Amino acid sequence: MWYDTLVDGSIFREWIANNARRGASSRIAHLLCEFGVRLEAAGLGEKLNYELPMTQEQLADCTGLTSVHVNRSLKSLEANGDITRSKRAVAIANWAKISSTADFGDAYLHLPASATSS
């Protein structure tokens, strides 16, 4: 139980930093990266191509932004070639580029090494 508490604390600290220190596009990119990594680790999808079951209002709630700002940030990520969207499907074109934009590293998730390799 203690290990799970420490992992939860690690994730909590990362999200405090995400919402307090990163810009809007970086916040959204970070969320998309984490969502993809978690889906792949759970065997429910691929980190580069998945269905995002969240509305822009829900993304706004997660990132502390307005839904209008989320919409603009998603369009910015698309314009930069980081992602493509089709309805609720998200495809990440270049993992290295979007993870750099997001300042994303998955170590804070404490996933097994086999889940994070690729």
Contacts in CASP RR format, 6 or more apart in sequence:
PFRMAT RR
TARGET T0000
AUTHOR 0000-0000-0000
METHOD contacts of the structure
MODEL  1
MWYDTLVDGSIFREWIANNARRGASSRIAHLLCEFGVRLEAAGLGEKLNY
ELPMTQEQLADCTGLTSVHVNRSLKSLEANGDITRSKRAVAIANWAKISS
TADFGDAYLHLPASATSS
7 109 0 8 1.000
7 110 0 8 1.000
10 108 0 8 1.000
10 109 0 8 1.000
10 110 0 8 1.000
11 108 0 8 1.000
11 109 0 8 1.000
13 108 0 8 1.000
14 108 0 8 1.000
18 26 0 8 1.000
18 27 0 8 1.000
18 30 0 8 1.000
18 31 0 8 1.000
18 63 0 8 1.000
19 27 0 8 1.000
19 63 0 8 1.000
19 64 0 8 1.000
22 30 0 8 1.000
22 102 0 8 1.000
22 103 0 8 1.000
24 63 0 8 1.000
24 65 0 8 1.000
24 69 0 8 1.000
24 70 0 8 1.000
24 72 0 8 1.000
24 73 0 8 1.000
25 73 0 8 1.000
25 76 0 8 1.000
25 77 0 8 1.000
25 101 0 8 1.000
26 101 0 8 1.000
26 102 0 8 1.000
26 103 0 8 1.000
27 63 0 8 1.000
27 64 0 8 1.000
27 65 0 8 1.000
27 73 0 8 1.000
28 59 0 8 1.000
28 63 0 8 1.000
28 65 0 8 1.000
28 70 0 8 1.000
28 73 0 8 1.000
28 74 0 8 1.000
28 77 0 8 1.000
29 77 0 8 1.000
29 82 0 8 1.000
29 98 0 8 1.000
29 99 0 8 1.000
29 101 0 8 1.000
29 102 0 8 1.000
29 104 0 8 1.000
30 102 0 8 1.000
30 103 0 8 1.000
30 104 0 8 1.000
31 59 0 8 1.000
31 62 0 8 1.000
31 63 0 8 1.000
32 52 0 8 1.000
32 77 0 8 1.000
32 83 0 8 1.000
32 90 0 8 1.000
32 92 0 8 1.000
32 98 0 8 1.000
32 102 0 8 1.000
33 47 0 8 1.000
33 92 0 8 1.000
33 98 0 8 1.000
33 99 0 8 1.000
33 102 0 8 1.000
33 104 0 8 1.000
33 105 0 8 1.000
33 106 0 8 1.000
34 104 0 8 1.000
34 106 0 8 1.000
34 109 0 8 1.000
35 50 0 8 1.000
35 52 0 8 1.000
36 45 0 8 1.000
36 46 0 8 1.000
36 47 0 8 1.000
36 48 0 8 1.000
36 50 0 8 1.000
36 92 0 8 1.000
37 47 0 8 1.000
37 106 0 8 1.000
37 109 0 8 1.000
37 111 0 8 1.000
37 115 0 8 1.000
37 116 0 8 1.000
38 109 0 8 1.000
39 45 0 8 1.000
39 46 0 8 1.000
39 47 0 8 1.000
39 50 0 8 1.000
40 46 0 8 1.000
40 47 0 8 1.000
40 115 0 8 1.000
40 118 0 8 1.000
41 109 0 8 1.000
41 111 0 8 1.000
41 112 0 8 1.000
41 115 0 8 1.000
41 116 0 8 1.000
47 92 0 8 1.000
47 95 0 8 1.000
47 118 0 8 1.000
48 91 0 8 1.000
48 92 0 8 1.000
48 95 0 8 1.000
49 89 0 8 1.000
49 90 0 8 1.000
49 91 0 8 1.000
49 92 0 8 1.000
50 89 0 8 1.000
50 90 0 8 1.000
51 88 0 8 1.000
51 89 0 8 1.000
51 90 0 8 1.000
52 88 0 8 1.000
52 89 0 8 1.000
52 90 0 8 1.000
53 88 0 8 1.000
54 62 0 8 1.000
56 67 0 8 1.000
56 70 0 8 1.000
56 71 0 8 1.000
56 74 0 8 1.000
57 67 0 8 1.000
59 65 0 8 1.000
59 67 0 8 1.000
59 70 0 8 1.000
60 66 0 8 1.000
60 67 0 8 1.000
60 69 0 8 1.000
60 70 0 8 1.000
63 70 0 8 1.000
65 73 0 8 1.000
74 83 0 8 1.000
74 85 0 8 1.000
77 83 0 8 1.000
77 98 0 8 1.000
77 101 0 8 1.000
78 84 0 8 1.000
78 85 0 8 1.000
80 101 0 8 1.000
81 93 0 8 1.000
81 94 0 8 1.000
81 97 0 8 1.000
82 92 0 8 1.000
82 93 0 8 1.000
82 94 0 8 1.000
82 97 0 8 1.000
82 98 0 8 1.000
82 101 0 8 1.000
83 90 0 8 1.000
83 91 0 8 1.000
83 92 0 8 1.000
83 93 0 8 1.000
83 98 0 8 1.000
84 90 0 8 1.000
84 91 0 8 1.000
84 93 0 8 1.000
85 91 0 8 1.000
92 98 0 8 1.000
98 104 0 8 1.000
99 105 0 8 1.000
106 116 0 8 1.000
109 116 0 8 1.000
END
